[in-house]
Every structure is written in C-alpha cells, then in structure tokens.
Amino acid sequence: MMPERELEYILDDCFLAVGGAIGDRKQLDPAAIVWWRDRYRDRFLHAITVSLNSWVEDRDRVLAVSRFLGTRAVAHAGDRPVIDRECAIKASAEIEAGCDMRRLQTDRNEPAAR
C-alpha cells in the first residue's frame, strides 16, 4: 500500500479511537478535528516512511494514546459541551509531552551502540 493511502487509514483509525474515548460526553468541533489531522498527518507519514515504524507493530500503542488524547480533550473542555480547537491543542501538548518523556526514558535505558 502507498504510504499516503496507509496514512489515511491510520489517521481514520486514530480518530475513531479519539471519538470512542469522547463518546457522547462532548461534541467535537470540526476545527479541532482539522487541527489534529493537520498536526499528525506529517508526523505519522514521517514515522512510516523515514523512521520505518510499523503500523502493525505500533497500532495497539498508538490507539491507546489516541484514546487518552480523547479523554484529555474532554477534561480540557471542562463544563463546556464542545471540544474546540484550543482543547485539542492543550490535549495534544499534554500527550506529546508524556510521549517525549517516555521516549527519553527508553533512549536512556537502551545500551549504547558499539
């Protein structure tokens, strides 16, 4: 499958997970969805074409992070009925910071190359 086509399936899968986590607790503003797709399209494309990450191997982990993204977006919306772009931005910043910390811990625990 072509990377761009695979990317669309990956993004769709991730946003189904986000939506599943949000459920019927909040509405999702289309601007938030567009922002998320724009933000993660290039990152995921880089992951599968440059970093050669495997969606098959990483799917469970990425979908778990996607569900957590939805949960955090709900929290950032607070009492408001809609998750807007600002909630999406805050949730992404929070999730990405956690992913960065995890990546640093993993890198530190790997043995040095000889």
C-alpha positions as CSV (number, residue, x, y, z in Angstrom):
1,M,0.0,0.0,0.0
2,M,1.2,3.5,-0.8
3,P,2.3,5.4,2.4
4,E,-0.1,8.3,1.7
5,R,-3.0,5.8,1.5
6,E,-1.9,3.9,4.5
7,L,-1.6,7.2,6.3
8,E,-5.3,7.9,5.7
9,Y,-6.3,4.5,7.2
10,I,-4.0,5.2,10.2
11,L,-5.5,8.7,10.8
12,D,-9.0,7.3,10.5
13,D,-8.2,4.5,13.0
14,C,-6.8,7.0,15.4
15,F,-9.8,9.4,15.2
16,L,-12.2,6.5,15.7
17,A,-10.3,5.8,18.9
18,V,-10.4,9.5,19.9
19,G,-14.2,9.6,19.2
20,G,-14.7,6.4,21.2
21,A,-13.0,7.9,24.2
22,I,-15.1,11.1,23.9
23,G,-18.3,9.1,23.4
24,D,-21.4,11.2,23.9
25,R,-20.0,13.2,26.7
26,K,-19.0,16.1,24.4
27,Q,-19.4,17.3,20.8
28,L,-16.3,17.7,18.8
29,D,-15.8,20.9,16.8
30,P,-14.8,20.3,13.2
31,A,-11.9,22.8,13.7
32,A,-10.4,20.5,16.3
33,I,-10.5,17.5,14.0
34,V,-8.9,19.5,11.2
35,W,-6.2,20.8,13.5
36,W,-5.5,17.2,14.8
37,R,-5.4,15.8,11.3
38,D,-3.0,18.5,10.1
39,R,-0.8,18.1,13.1
40,Y,-0.5,14.3,13.0
41,R,-0.6,13.7,9.2
42,D,3.1,14.8,8.6
43,R,4.3,13.2,11.9
44,F,2.7,9.8,11.0
45,L,3.9,10.0,7.4
46,H,7.5,10.6,8.7
47,A,7.1,7.7,11.2
48,I,6.2,5.2,8.5
49,T,8.4,6.5,5.6
50,V,11.6,7.9,7.3
51,S,11.6,6.2,10.7
52,L,10.2,3.0,9.2
53,N,7.8,2.4,12.1
54,S,5.3,-0.4,11.5
55,W,1.7,0.4,12.0
56,V,1.0,-3.3,12.5
57,E,3.5,-3.4,15.4
58,D,2.6,0.0,16.9
59,R,-1.2,0.0,16.3
60,D,-2.2,-1.0,19.8
61,R,0.1,1.5,21.5
62,V,-0.9,4.4,19.1
63,L,-4.6,3.7,19.5
64,A,-4.2,3.7,23.3
65,V,-2.5,7.1,23.1
66,S,-5.4,8.2,20.8
67,R,-8.0,7.2,23.4
68,F,-6.0,9.0,26.0
69,L,-5.9,12.1,23.8
70,G,-9.7,12.0,23.6
71,T,-10.0,11.6,27.3
72,R,-7.7,14.6,27.9
73,A,-9.6,16.7,25.4
74,V,-12.8,16.0,27.4
75,A,-11.1,17.1,30.5
76,H,-9.8,20.3,28.9
77,A,-13.3,21.1,27.7
78,G,-14.5,21.1,31.4
79,D,-18.1,22.1,31.6
80,R,-18.3,23.2,28.0
81,P,-20.4,20.9,25.8
82,V,-17.9,21.2,22.9
83,I,-14.2,20.2,22.4
84,D,-12.9,23.1,20.4
85,R,-9.5,23.7,18.7
86,E,-8.0,25.1,21.9
87,C,-9.0,22.0,23.9
88,A,-7.4,19.9,21.1
89,I,-4.2,21.9,21.2
90,K,-4.0,21.6,25.0
91,A,-4.7,17.9,25.0
92,S,-2.1,17.3,22.3
93,A,0.6,19.3,24.1
94,E,-0.1,17.2,27.2
95,I,0.0,13.9,25.4
96,E,3.1,14.8,23.4
97,A,5.0,15.9,26.5
98,G,4.2,12.5,28.0
99,C,5.4,10.7,24.8
100,D,8.6,12.7,24.8
101,M,9.3,11.8,28.4
102,R,8.7,8.1,27.6
103,R,10.9,8.3,24.6
104,L,13.8,9.9,26.6
105,Q,13.4,7.2,29.3
106,T,13.5,4.5,26.7
107,D,16.6,6.0,25.0
108,R,18.4,6.2,28.3
109,N,17.7,2.6,29.1
110,E,19.0,1.2,25.8
111,P,22.6,0.1,25.7
112,A,25.0,2.3,23.9
113,A,25.9,1.3,20.3
114,R,29.4,0.0,19.9
